[in-house]
Amino acid sequence: MILVMVLIPSVGVERNYSQRWVRIGSFMFQPSEVVKLGMILYFVAMYAKK
């Protein structure tokens, strides 16, 4: 869901001819970085259970 936010015109921001950034107030971030961190935490938790 967070990766689809860049496609919403009022949320997604175009930088250097690509729309990869999300603006929330004055804060801008790339959703892909949040997803990368989430996947790392998910796999760590999955392997910790084993």
C-alpha positions as CSV (number, residue, x, y, z in Angstrom):
1,M,0.0,0.0,0.0
2,I,2.8,2.4,0.9
3,L,4.4,1.9,-2.5
4,V,1.2,2.9,-4.3
5,M,1.1,6.2,-2.5
6,V,3.6,7.7,-5.1
7,L,0.9,7.4,-7.7
8,I,-1.6,9.6,-5.9
9,P,-1.1,13.1,-7.4
10,S,-1.5,15.1,-4.2
11,V,1.0,12.8,-2.3
12,G,3.6,11.6,-4.9
13,V,6.3,14.1,-5.9
14,E,8.2,14.0,-9.1
15,R,12.0,14.5,-8.8
16,N,14.5,14.2,-11.7
17,Y,11.8,13.0,-14.1
18,S,10.6,10.1,-11.9
19,Q,7.9,9.9,-9.3
20,R,9.4,8.0,-6.4
21,W,9.0,10.4,-3.4
22,V,6.1,10.9,-1.0
23,R,5.5,14.2,0.7
24,I,3.8,14.4,4.0
25,G,3.8,18.0,5.2
26,S,7.3,19.2,4.8
27,F,8.7,15.7,5.2
28,M,9.7,13.7,2.0
29,F,10.8,10.1,1.8
30,Q,11.1,7.2,-0.6
31,P,8.6,4.4,0.3
32,S,10.9,1.8,-1.1
33,E,13.4,2.5,1.7
34,V,10.7,1.9,4.3
35,V,9.7,-1.3,2.7
36,K,13.3,-2.5,2.6
37,L,13.6,-1.9,6.3
38,G,10.3,-3.7,7.0
39,M,11.3,-6.7,5.0
40,I,14.6,-7.0,6.9
41,L,12.8,-6.8,10.2
42,Y,10.2,-9.4,9.0
43,F,12.9,-11.9,7.9
44,V,14.8,-11.4,11.1
45,A,11.7,-12.1,13.2
46,M,10.9,-15.1,11.0
47,Y,14.3,-16.6,11.4
48,A,14.4,-15.8,15.1
49,K,11.3,-18.0,15.6
50,K,13.0,-21.0,14.1
